Amino acid sequence: MRICIVGCGAIGGLYAAHLAQLPELEVWAYDASAAQVEAINRDRLRVTGHVSLAARVRATLDASEIPACELGIVAVKGTFTEEAIAACAASFAHGAVCSVQNGIGNEEVIAEHVTRVMRGVTLPAAHLAAPGVIHMDGPGATWIGPFEPRPARMDEVERLGSLLNASGLETRAVADARGAQWTKLLFNCATNPLCALTGLTHGELCELPATRRVVGELLREGRAVADALAIAFEEDPEVLVDRLGRANYDHKPSMLQDVQAHRPTEIGTLNEALVARARACGVPAPVNAAVADLIRGVEQSWSSRPDDR
């Protein structure tokens, strides 16, 4: 069986390295970073930290090199979903594709290019330590299920779940993954932008009473939107925030890493997307809106002062 990981950065690389341990799988990876692709092909894809792995993965910058794949996993940042899936779509003409990206709205973009889509949510924490090297900061479960408007077959969902579990990544194949997706959405909306704005790690953010109060307000607004949409959480988002704050105390969320590197953030699929759903439901979300506006201000400052680093 053949699978392609679209986006072989921190989370995508984690998936690729684990799945490449399975002898029945041929694992491909598409990435836009020449340094990442070169390092993977030269030195193998390596994972350090919580686990130690080294894997042979066929990485490429050219999506046309990727053969037909039965399964795919999209792990690029939301800002690059359209570009990445458009490039790789031909390889999934007869396959099913799962998003494990942050936020909401990515599956809709993937479904414009792929017939059968899965909604996925992943909680492991990782960062790119060097080209070809993923540091796993902490473990976590993954949930996958059919994306309702253009669903993958349940047998495909279960097959991918079985492969991920066999590779060492705890995965739950479910008929409806919206509860898990919204649990992580609220978690990310309440922590990622605040870490990006303050420079605090996840644990530091939760430990400081002043910032933890803002976390609580963001969660309260998000919960009201989920309630309006009749979405039942997989876990209480507030409990998840504090639990992972203790478990991954020193973890720098991806949005903080992006801000420090002056890269575009995923605010569009996180707080901005939540605010859009809130408006559609008639639910106020002023704190989420303010935080999203502040992140956009930070992004604008880079173009206004390109040499100020």
C-alpha positions as a Markdown table, in Angstrom:
| # | Residue | x | y | z |
|---|---|---|---|---|
| 1 | Met | 0.0 | 0.0 | 0.0 |
| 2 | Arg | 1.2 | 3.5 | -0.8 |
| 3 | Ile | 0.5 | 6.7 | 1.3 |
| 4 | Cys | 1.6 | 10.3 | 0.8 |
| 5 | Ile | 2.2 | 12.8 | 3.6 |
| 6 | Val | 1.5 | 16.3 | 2.2 |
| 7 | Gly | 3.6 | 18.6 | 4.2 |
| 8 | Cys | 6.5 | 16.9 | 6.0 |
| 9 | Gly | 7.2 | 19.5 | 8.7 |
| 10 | Ala | 6.8 | 18.9 | 12.4 |
| 11 | Ile | 3.5 | 17.0 | 12.5 |
| 12 | Gly | 3.7 | 15.6 | 9.0 |
| 13 | Gly | 7.2 | 14.4 | 9.6 |
| 14 | Leu | 6.0 | 12.7 | 12.8 |
| 15 | Tyr | 3.4 | 10.8 | 10.8 |
| 16 | Ala | 5.7 | 9.9 | 8.0 |
| 17 | Ala | 8.4 | 8.6 | 10.2 |
| 18 | His | 6.0 | 6.4 | 12.3 |
| 19 | Leu | 4.2 | 5.0 | 9.2 |
| 20 | Ala | 7.5 | 4.3 | 7.4 |
| 21 | Gln | 8.2 | 1.7 | 10.2 |
| 22 | Leu | 5.5 | -0.5 | 8.7 |
| 23 | Pro | 6.9 | -2.9 | 6.1 |
| 24 | Glu | 3.6 | -3.1 | 4.1 |
| 25 | Leu | 3.7 | 0.7 | 3.5 |
| 26 | Glu | 5.5 | 2.7 | 0.9 |
| 27 | Val | 5.6 | 6.3 | 2.3 |
| 28 | Trp | 6.0 | 9.4 | 0.2 |
| 29 | Ala | 6.3 | 12.9 | 1.4 |
| 30 | Tyr | 5.7 | 16.2 | -0.5 |
| 31 | Asp | 7.2 | 19.4 | 0.9 |
| 32 | Ala | 8.0 | 22.8 | -0.4 |
| 33 | Ser | 11.3 | 23.1 | 1.6 |
| 34 | Ala | 14.3 | 22.0 | -0.5 |
| 35 | Ala | 16.4 | 21.7 | 2.7 |
| 36 | Gln | 13.8 | 19.4 | 4.3 |
| 37 | Val | 13.5 | 17.2 | 1.2 |
| 38 | Glu | 17.2 | 17.0 | 0.7 |
| 39 | Ala | 17.9 | 16.1 | 4.3 |
| 40 | Ile | 15.2 | 13.4 | 4.4 |
| 41 | Asn | 16.5 | 11.7 | 1.2 |
| 42 | Arg | 20.1 | 12.0 | 2.2 |
| 43 | Asp | 20.0 | 11.1 | 6.0 |
| 44 | Arg | 16.6 | 9.6 | 6.5 |
| 45 | Leu | 13.7 | 11.2 | 8.4 |
| 46 | Arg | 14.6 | 11.3 | 12.1 |
| 47 | Val | 12.5 | 11.8 | 15.2 |
| 48 | Thr | 14.0 | 12.6 | 18.6 |
| 49 | Gly | 12.6 | 13.5 | 22.0 |
| 50 | His | 9.6 | 11.5 | 23.3 |
| 51 | Val | 10.5 | 8.7 | 20.8 |
| 52 | Ser | 13.6 | 7.9 | 18.7 |
| 53 | Leu | 13.0 | 6.9 | 15.1 |
| 54 | Ala | 14.8 | 6.9 | 11.8 |
| 55 | Ala | 12.9 | 6.1 | 8.6 |
| 56 | Arg | 13.4 | 5.9 | 4.9 |
| 57 | Val | 10.8 | 8.2 | 3.3 |
| 58 | Arg | 10.6 | 9.1 | -0.4 |
| 59 | Ala | 10.5 | 12.9 | -0.2 |
| 60 | Thr | 10.0 | 15.2 | -3.2 |
| 61 | Leu | 9.5 | 18.9 | -4.1 |
| 62 | Asp | 7.8 | 17.8 | -7.3 |
| 63 | Ala | 4.3 | 16.5 | -6.8 |
| 64 | Ser | 4.2 | 15.0 | -10.3 |
| 65 | Glu | 6.8 | 12.4 | -9.1 |
| 66 | Ile | 4.3 | 11.0 | -6.6 |
| 67 | Pro | 2.6 | 7.8 | -7.9 |
| 68 | Ala | -1.1 | 7.0 | -7.2 |
| 69 | Cys | -1.7 | 6.6 | -3.5 |
| 70 | Glu | -4.5 | 4.8 | -1.7 |
| 71 | Leu | -4.3 | 7.2 | 1.3 |
| 72 | Gly | -3.0 | 10.6 | 2.0 |
| 73 | Ile | -2.5 | 12.8 | 5.1 |
| 74 | Val | -2.4 | 16.6 | 4.7 |
| 75 | Ala | -0.3 | 18.3 | 7.4 |
| 76 | Val | 0.6 | 21.7 | 5.9 |
| 77 | Lys | -0.4 | 24.9 | 7.7 |
| 78 | Gly | -3.8 | 26.2 | 6.7 |
| 79 | Thr | -2.3 | 29.1 | 4.8 |
| 80 | Phe | -0.9 | 26.6 | 2.3 |
| 81 | Thr | -3.7 | 24.0 | 2.0 |
| 82 | Glu | -5.0 | 25.1 | -1.4 |
| 83 | Glu | -1.6 | 25.2 | -3.0 |
| 84 | Ala | -0.5 | 21.9 | -1.6 |
| 85 | Ile | -3.6 | 19.8 | -2.3 |
| 86 | Ala | -3.9 | 21.2 | -5.8 |
| 87 | Ala | -0.4 | 20.1 | -6.5 |
| 88 | Cys | -0.9 | 16.6 | -5.2 |
| 89 | Ala | -4.5 | 15.9 | -6.1 |
| 90 | Ala | -3.7 | 13.7 | -9.1 |
| 91 | Ser | -2.1 | 11.2 | -6.8 |
| 92 | Phe | -5.3 | 10.8 | -4.9 |
| 93 | Ala | -7.7 | 10.4 | -7.9 |
| 94 | His | -8.7 | 7.0 | -6.5 |
| 95 | Gly | -7.7 | 7.5 | -2.9 |
| 96 | Ala | -8.9 | 9.1 | 0.4 |
| 97 | Val | -7.2 | 12.0 | 2.1 |
| 98 | Cys | -7.2 | 13.0 | 5.8 |
| 99 | Ser | -6.5 | 16.4 | 7.2 |
| 100 | Val | -4.7 | 16.5 | 10.5 |
| 101 | Gln | -4.4 | 20.3 | 10.4 |
| 102 | Asn | -5.2 | 22.9 | 13.0 |
| 103 | Gly | -8.5 | 24.7 | 13.0 |
| 104 | Ile | -11.5 | 24.5 | 10.8 |
| 105 | Gly | -12.1 | 25.0 | 7.0 |
| 106 | Asn | -9.2 | 22.9 | 5.7 |
| 107 | Glu | -11.4 | 19.9 | 4.8 |
| 108 | Glu | -13.6 | 22.1 | 2.7 |
| 109 | Val | -10.5 | 23.2 | 0.6 |
| 110 | Ile | -9.3 | 19.6 | 0.3 |
| 111 | Ala | -12.7 | 18.4 | -0.9 |
| 112 | Glu | -12.5 | 20.8 | -3.8 |
| 113 | His | -9.7 | 18.6 | -5.2 |
| 114 | Val | -10.3 | 15.1 | -3.7 |
| 115 | Thr | -13.4 | 13.0 | -3.8 |
| 116 | Arg | -13.1 | 11.2 | -0.5 |
| 117 | Val | -12.0 | 13.2 | 2.6 |
| 118 | Met | -11.5 | 12.5 | 6.3 |
| 119 | Arg | -11.7 | 15.0 | 9.2 |
| 120 | Gly | -8.7 | 14.5 | 11.5 |
| 121 | Val | -7.5 | 15.9 | 14.8 |
| 122 | Thr | -4.1 | 15.3 | 16.3 |
| 123 | Leu | -2.7 | 16.2 | 19.8 |
| 124 | Pro | 1.0 | 15.2 | 19.7 |
| 125 | Ala | 3.3 | 18.2 | 20.1 |
| 126 | Ala | 6.4 | 18.5 | 17.9 |
| 127 | His | 8.7 | 21.0 | 16.3 |
| 128 | Leu | 11.2 | 20.9 | 13.5 |
| 129 | Ala | 14.6 | 20.8 | 15.2 |
| 130 | Ala | 16.6 | 20.9 | 12.0 |
| 131 | Pro | 16.1 | 19.9 | 8.3 |
| 132 | Gly | 15.0 | 16.2 | 8.4 |
| 133 | Val | 14.8 | 16.1 | 12.2 |
| 134 | Ile | 11.5 | 16.3 | 14.1 |
| 135 | His | 11.6 | 16.7 | 17.9 |
| 136 | Met | 8.5 | 15.1 | 19.5 |
| 137 | Asp | 7.7 | 17.3 | 22.6 |
| 138 | Gly | 4.9 | 15.1 | 23.8 |
| 139 | Pro | 2.5 | 12.3 | 22.9 |
| 140 | Gly | -1.2 | 12.6 | 22.2 |
| 141 | Ala | -4.1 | 10.8 | 20.5 |
| 142 | Thr | -5.5 | 11.3 | 17.0 |
| 143 | Trp | -9.1 | 11.1 | 15.9 |
| 144 | Ile | -10.2 | 10.5 | 12.3 |
| 145 | Gly | -13.6 | 10.3 | 10.8 |
| 146 | Pro | -15.5 | 10.9 | 7.5 |
| 147 | Phe | -15.8 | 14.5 | 6.4 |
| 148 | Glu | -19.6 | 14.7 | 6.0 |
| 149 | Pro | -20.0 | 16.6 | 2.7 |
| 150 | Arg | -17.5 | 14.4 | 0.8 |
| 151 | Pro | -16.9 | 11.4 | 3.1 |
| 152 | Ala | -14.2 | 8.8 | 2.8 |
| 153 | Arg | -15.6 | 5.3 | 3.3 |
| 154 | Met | -15.6 | 4.1 | 6.9 |
| 155 | Asp | -13.5 | 1.1 | 5.9 |
| 156 | Glu | -10.9 | 3.6 | 4.6 |
| 157 | Val | -11.1 | 5.5 | 7.9 |
| 158 | Glu | -10.6 | 2.3 | 9.8 |
| 159 | Arg | -7.7 | 1.2 | 7.6 |
| 160 | Leu | -5.8 | 4.4 | 8.2 |
| 161 | Gly | -6.6 | 4.2 | 11.9 |
| 162 | Ser | -5.2 | 0.7 | 12.0 |
| 163 | Leu | -2.0 | 1.7 | 10.3 |
| 164 | Leu | -1.4 | 4.7 | 12.6 |
| 165 | Asn | -2.0 | 2.5 | 15.7 |
| 166 | Ala | 0.3 | -0.1 | 14.4 |
| 167 | Ser | 3.0 | 2.6 | 13.8 |
| 168 | Gly | 2.8 | 3.7 | 17.4 |
| 169 | Leu | 0.5 | 6.7 | 17.0 |
| 170 | Glu | -2.7 | 6.2 | 19.2 |
| 171 | Thr | -5.6 | 6.8 | 16.8 |
| 172 | Arg | -9.4 | 6.5 | 17.1 |
| 173 | Ala | -11.4 | 5.9 | 14.0 |
| 174 | Val | -14.9 | 7.4 | 14.7 |
| 175 | Ala | -18.1 | 8.0 | 12.7 |
| 176 | Asp | -18.1 | 11.7 | 13.7 |
| 177 | Ala | -14.9 | 13.5 | 14.5 |
| 178 | Arg | -16.4 | 17.0 | 14.9 |
| 179 | Gly | -16.4 | 16.8 | 18.7 |
| 180 | Ala | -12.6 | 16.1 | 18.8 |
| 181 | Gln | -12.0 | 18.8 | 16.1 |
| 182 | Trp | -13.8 | 21.5 | 18.1 |
| 183 | Thr | -12.1 | 20.4 | 21.3 |
| 184 | Lys | -8.7 | 21.1 | 19.7 |
| 185 | Leu | -10.0 | 24.2 | 18.0 |
| 186 | Leu | -10.9 | 25.8 | 21.3 |
| 187 | Phe | -7.6 | 24.6 | 22.8 |
| 188 | Asn | -5.7 | 26.2 | 19.9 |
| 189 | Cys | -7.7 | 29.4 | 19.9 |
| 190 | Ala | -7.2 | 29.9 | 23.6 |
| 191 | Thr | -3.4 | 29.2 | 23.7 |
| 192 | Asn | -1.6 | 29.6 | 20.3 |
| 193 | Pro | -2.3 | 33.3 | 19.7 |
| 194 | Leu | -1.7 | 34.3 | 23.3 |
| 195 | Cys | 1.7 | 32.4 | 23.3 |
| 196 | Ala | 2.5 | 34.2 | 20.0 |
| 197 | Leu | 1.6 | 37.6 | 21.5 |
| 198 | Thr | 3.4 | 37.1 | 24.8 |
| 199 | Gly | 6.3 | 34.8 | 23.9 |
| 200 | Leu | 5.3 | 32.5 | 26.8 |
| 201 | Thr | 5.4 | 28.7 | 26.5 |
| 202 | His | 2.1 | 26.8 | 26.9 |
| 203 | Gly | 2.9 | 26.0 | 30.5 |
| 204 | Glu | 3.9 | 29.6 | 31.4 |
| 205 | Leu | 0.8 | 30.9 | 29.8 |
| 206 | Cys | -1.4 | 28.7 | 32.0 |
| 207 | Glu | 0.7 | 29.4 | 35.1 |
| 208 | Leu | 0.4 | 33.2 | 35.0 |
| 209 | Pro | -3.0 | 34.3 | 36.5 |
| 210 | Ala | -3.4 | 37.3 | 34.2 |
| 211 | Thr | -3.0 | 35.3 | 30.9 |
| 212 | Arg | -4.9 | 32.3 | 32.2 |
| 213 | Arg | -7.9 | 34.6 | 32.7 |
| 214 | Val | -7.8 | 35.6 | 29.0 |
| 215 | Val | -7.5 | 31.9 | 28.1 |
| 216 | Gly | -10.7 | 31.3 | 30.1 |
| 217 | Glu | -12.5 | 34.1 | 28.2 |
| 218 | Leu | -11.5 | 32.7 | 24.9 |
| 219 | Leu | -12.7 | 29.2 | 25.9 |
| 220 | Arg | -16.0 | 30.6 | 27.2 |
| 221 | Glu | -16.8 | 32.3 | 23.9 |
| 222 | Gly | -15.8 | 29.2 | 21.9 |
| 223 | Arg | -17.9 | 26.9 | 24.1 |
| 224 | Ala | -20.9 | 29.2 | 23.4 |
| 225 | Val | -20.4 | 28.8 | 19.6 |
| 226 | Ala | -20.0 | 25.0 | 19.9 |
| 227 | Asp | -23.2 | 24.9 | 22.0 |
| 228 | Ala | -25.1 | 26.8 | 19.3 |
| 229 | Leu | -23.9 | 24.3 | 16.7 |
| 230 | Ala | -24.9 | 21.3 | 18.9 |
| 231 | Ile | -21.3 | 20.0 | 18.9 |
| 232 | Ala | -20.4 | 17.8 | 21.9 |
| 233 | Phe | -16.8 | 18.0 | 22.9 |
| 234 | Glu | -14.5 | 14.9 | 23.1 |
| 235 | Glu | -13.0 | 16.4 | 26.3 |
| 236 | Asp | -13.6 | 19.5 | 28.3 |
| 237 | Pro | -11.3 | 22.1 | 26.4 |
| 238 | Glu | -10.5 | 23.8 | 29.7 |
| 239 | Val | -9.3 | 20.5 | 31.2 |
| 240 | Leu | -7.3 | 19.8 | 28.1 |
| 241 | Val | -5.6 | 23.3 | 28.2 |
| 242 | Asp | -4.4 | 22.8 | 31.8 |
| 243 | Arg | -3.5 | 19.1 | 31.3 |
| 244 | Leu | -1.3 | 19.8 | 28.3 |
| 245 | Gly | 0.0 | 22.9 | 30.0 |
| 246 | Arg | 1.5 | 20.7 | 32.7 |
| 247 | Ala | 2.5 | 17.9 | 30.3 |
| 248 | Asn | 4.1 | 20.1 | 27.7 |
| 249 | Tyr | 5.2 | 23.0 | 29.9 |
| 250 | Asp | 8.1 | 24.2 | 27.7 |
| 251 | His | 6.4 | 23.6 | 24.4 |
| 252 | Lys | 6.3 | 26.6 | 22.0 |
| 253 | Pro | 3.0 | 26.4 | 20.0 |
| 254 | Ser | 3.4 | 26.6 | 16.3 |
| 255 | Met | 2.0 | 30.1 | 16.1 |
| 256 | Leu | 4.7 | 31.3 | 18.5 |
| 257 | Gln | 7.3 | 29.6 | 16.3 |
| 258 | Asp | 5.8 | 31.3 | 13.2 |
| 259 | Val | 5.8 | 34.7 | 14.8 |
| 260 | Gln | 9.4 | 34.4 | 16.0 |
| 261 | Ala | 10.4 | 33.4 | 12.4 |
| 262 | His | 8.2 | 36.1 | 10.8 |
| 263 | Arg | 6.1 | 33.5 | 9.0 |
| 264 | Pro | 2.4 | 33.8 | 8.2 |
| 265 | Thr | 0.3 | 32.3 | 11.0 |
| 266 | Glu | -2.8 | 30.0 | 11.0 |
| 267 | Ile | -5.0 | 32.6 | 12.6 |
| 268 | Gly | -7.4 | 32.4 | 9.6 |
| 269 | Thr | -8.3 | 28.8 | 10.4 |
| 270 | Leu | -8.3 | 29.4 | 14.2 |
| 271 | Asn | -9.8 | 32.5 | 15.9 |
| 272 | Glu | -10.9 | 34.2 | 12.7 |
| 273 | Ala | -12.7 | 31.0 | 11.6 |
| 274 | Leu | -14.3 | 30.7 | 15.1 |
| 275 | Val | -15.5 | 34.4 | 14.9 |
| 276 | Ala | -17.0 | 33.8 | 11.5 |
| 277 | Arg | -19.0 | 30.8 | 12.9 |
| 278 | Ala | -20.0 | 32.8 | 15.9 |
| 279 | Arg | -21.4 | 35.6 | 13.7 |
| 280 | Ala | -23.3 | 33.1 | 11.6 |
| 281 | Cys | -24.8 | 31.7 | 14.8 |
| 282 | Gly | -25.5 | 35.1 | 16.3 |
| 283 | Val | -23.1 | 34.5 | 19.2 |
| 284 | Pro | -20.8 | 37.2 | 20.4 |
| 285 | Ala | -17.0 | 36.5 | 20.4 |
| 286 | Pro | -15.3 | 39.8 | 21.0 |
| 287 | Val | -12.2 | 38.5 | 22.8 |
| 288 | Asn | -11.5 | 36.0 | 20.0 |
| 289 | Ala | -12.0 | 38.8 | 17.4 |
| 290 | Ala | -9.6 | 41.1 | 19.3 |
| 291 | Val | -6.9 | 38.4 | 19.6 |
| 292 | Ala | -7.2 | 37.7 | 15.9 |
| 293 | Asp | -6.9 | 41.4 | 15.0 |
| 294 | Leu | -3.8 | 41.7 | 17.2 |
| 295 | Ile | -2.1 | 38.7 | 15.4 |
| 296 | Arg | -2.9 | 40.4 | 12.1 |
| 297 | Gly | -1.2 | 43.5 | 13.5 |
| 298 | Val | 1.9 | 41.5 | 14.4 |
| 299 | Glu | 2.0 | 40.1 | 10.9 |
| 300 | Gln | 1.6 | 43.5 | 9.3 |
| 301 | Ser | 4.5 | 44.8 | 11.4 |
| 302 | Trp | 6.9 | 42.6 | 9.6 |
| 303 | Ser | 6.2 | 44.2 | 6.2 |
| 304 | Ser | 6.1 | 47.6 | 7.7 |
| 305 | Arg | 9.6 | 47.1 | 9.3 |
| 306 | Pro | 11.2 | 44.3 | 7.3 |
| 307 | Asp | 14.6 | 44.8 | 8.8 |
| 308 | Asp | 13.4 | 45.0 | 12.4 |
| 309 | Arg | 14.2 | 41.5 | 13.7 |
